[in-house]
Amino acid sequence: MSFYENKILPRVINCACGMEAVDLQRAKVVPLAQGRVLELGIGTGLNVKHYDARRVSKVIGVDPSEESWRLAQSKVQHSDVAVEYLSASAEDIPLATDSVDTTVITYTLCTIPDPGRALAEVIRVLRPGGRVLVAEHALAPDPSIAKWQNRVNGLWGKMAGGCHINRDIRGLIDFTPLKIQDWQAMYLPKTPKIAGYNVWGSAIL
């Protein structure tokens, strides 16, 4: 891992993913989590403040970036929710089968190298009837915007730690046994449309 990826990128992502418009998206789904929660890509802990301690018994955050976790400490230490960190990839989650009640996935599926495998792992560790909560940026429905997303995707990924600006998040979920409960989408205000198309909702197993 390069110096940029290890030391600089986590701070860049913390800033970009902590924007007010993005934080409002997190606030739409994270408080719905309950029971034993798995958070994919906990990163710098931007979701921690949104968990409802009355509903959540524990949050287990999986993320390969230990530097990001170090940046999360100020948020975690002030949280009323117990948070455990596991240094691991989303494609190989070190948890037992049927062991979590909710999985939270926010601004993470865009970066995971193999999102299909990651979702298969989510399904494996999720208890029957468990819930997946999602908030992500995604491939835009407008052909003119999607065209530019496809054009810049390679360069975007190099600058943003492997982030894919053009992933069809709904399509990835529809390809799994998960059943969508609700799903919404919009372009975030004050955000370039090429990076501003957001989707959010929930699915059950």
C-alpha positions in Angstrom: 0.0 0.0 0.0 1.4 3.4 -1.0 1.9 6.4 1.3 -1.0 8.1 -0.5 -3.4 5.1 0.0 -2.3 4.6 3.7 -2.0 8.1 5.0 -3.6 10.6 2.7 -6.6 8.8 1.1 -8.4 8.0 4.4 -8.4 11.7 5.2 -9.6 12.7 1.7 -12.4 10.1 1.9 -13.3 11.3 5.5 -13.8 14.8 4.2 -15.7 13.9 1.0 -17.9 11.4 2.6 -18.6 13.6 5.6 -20.2 16.4 3.5 -23.5 17.6 4.8 -25.5 16.3 1.9 -24.0 12.8 2.3 -24.4 12.9 6.1 -28.2 13.5 5.6 -28.3 10.4 3.4 -26.6 8.3 6.2 -29.2 9.7 8.6 -32.0 8.2 6.5 -30.9 4.6 7.0 -28.5 4.1 9.8 -30.9 4.8 12.7 -33.1 1.9 11.4 -30.4 -0.6 12.3 -31.2 -2.9 15.2 -29.7 -5.8 17.1 -26.2 -7.0 16.3 -25.1 -4.9 13.4 -22.4 -5.5 10.8 -21.2 -2.3 9.1 -19.3 -2.9 5.9 -16.5 -0.3 5.4 -16.8 1.4 8.7 -13.9 3.7 7.6 -13.5 6.7 9.8 -16.7 6.1 11.7 -19.0 8.6 10.0 -22.1 6.5 10.7 -21.4 6.0 14.4 -23.3 9.1 15.6 -26.4 7.9 13.7 -26.9 4.6 15.5 -29.8 4.4 18.0 -28.4 2.9 21.2 -31.9 1.8 22.2 -32.1 -0.4 19.2 -28.6 -1.6 18.6 -26.7 -4.0 20.9 -23.4 -3.9 19.1 -21.8 -2.6 15.9 -19.1 -4.7 14.2 -17.2 -2.6 11.7 -15.3 -4.4 8.9 -12.7 -2.4 7.0 -9.3 -3.2 5.6 -7.9 0.3 6.4 -6.4 0.4 9.9 -5.5 4.1 9.3 -9.2 4.9 8.8 -10.0 3.2 12.0 -7.5 5.2 13.9 -9.2 8.3 12.5 -12.5 7.0 13.8 -11.5 6.9 17.5 -12.7 10.3 18.4 -16.2 9.4 17.1 -16.2 5.9 18.6 -15.1 7.0 22.1 -18.1 9.4 22.3 -20.7 6.9 21.1 -23.3 5.3 23.3 -23.1 2.2 21.1 -20.5 -0.5 21.5 -18.3 -0.7 18.4 -15.9 -3.4 17.5 -13.4 -3.2 14.6 -12.3 -6.1 12.4 -9.5 -5.5 10.0 -10.8 -7.5 7.0 -12.2 -7.3 3.5 -15.9 -7.3 2.8 -15.4 -10.4 0.5 -14.2 -12.5 3.4 -16.0 -11.4 6.6 -14.7 -13.1 9.7 -18.1 -13.7 11.3 -20.1 -16.8 11.8 -23.0 -17.7 9.5 -26.4 -16.3 10.7 -24.8 -14.1 13.3 -26.0 -10.6 12.6 -29.4 -8.9 12.5 -28.7 -5.9 10.4 -26.0 -5.0 7.8 -25.3 -1.3 7.1 -23.7 -0.5 3.8 -23.1 3.2 3.1 -20.8 4.5 0.4 -18.9 1.2 0.4 -20.2 -1.0 -2.5 -18.6 1.5 -4.9 -15.1 0.7 -3.7 -15.2 -3.1 -2.9 -13.3 -4.9 -5.6 -15.8 -7.8 -5.9 -19.2 -6.4 -4.7 -21.1 -9.6 -5.7 -18.9 -11.7 -3.4 -19.2 -9.1 -0.7 -23.0 -9.3 -0.9 -22.8 -13.1 -0.8 -20.9 -12.8 2.4 -23.4 -10.3 3.8 -26.2 -12.9 3.1 -24.2 -15.6 4.7 -23.7 -13.8 8.0 -27.2 -12.3 8.1 -29.9 -14.2 10.1 -33.0 -15.3 8.2 -35.3 -12.3 8.1 -32.3 -10.0 8.7 -32.2 -6.5 7.1 -29.7 -4.7 4.9 -29.7 -0.9 4.9 -28.1 0.9 2.0 -27.1 4.4 1.0 -24.8 4.7 -2.0 -23.9 6.8 -5.0 -24.7 5.0 -8.2 -25.0 4.9 -11.9 -27.3 7.7 -13.0 -30.5 6.9 -14.9 -29.9 9.8 -17.4 -27.9 8.6 -20.4 -26.0 11.8 -20.7 -24.8 11.6 -17.1 -24.1 7.9 -17.2 -22.0 8.4 -20.3 -19.7 10.7 -18.4 -19.6 8.4 -15.4 -18.4 5.6 -17.6 -15.8 7.9 -19.3 -14.2 9.1 -16.1 -14.6 5.9 -14.0 -11.0 4.7 -14.4 -9.4 8.1 -13.5 -11.9 8.6 -10.7 -11.0 5.2 -9.2 -7.3 6.0 -9.2 -7.9 9.3 -7.3 -10.5 7.9 -5.0 -9.0 4.6 -3.8 -10.8 2.3 -6.2 -14.2 3.9 -6.1 -16.4 3.1 -9.1 -18.6 6.1 -9.9 -20.7 4.1 -12.3 -21.9 1.0 -10.3 -25.5 -0.1 -10.6 -26.2 -0.6 -6.9 -29.8 -1.7 -7.3 -28.8 -4.2 -10.0 -26.2 -5.7 -7.7 -28.8 -6.2 -4.9 -31.5 -7.5 -7.3 -29.0 -10.2 -8.4 -29.0 -11.7 -4.9 -31.7 -13.4 -2.7 -32.3 -10.1 -0.9 -35.7 -8.6 -1.4 -36.0 -4.9 -1.7 -38.4 -3.4 0.9 -38.1 0.2 -0.1 -35.9 2.1 -2.5 -35.5 5.8 -3.3 -33.1 7.9 -5.4 -32.3 11.5 -6.2 -29.5 13.8 -7.2 -28.0 15.4 -4.1 -28.2 19.2 -4.0 -25.1 21.2 -4.5 -23.3 18.2 -5.8 -22.0 17.6 -9.4 -24.5 15.3 -11.1 -21.8 13.0 -12.2 -21.1 12.1 -8.6 -24.4 13.1 -7.1 -26.9 10.4 -8.0 -27.7 8.7 -4.7 -29.8 5.6 -3.9 -31.0 4.4 -0.5 -33.3 1.9 1.0 -33.6 -1.5 2.7 -33.8 -5.2 1.8 -34.6 -8.3 3.7 -33.3 -11.9 3.5 
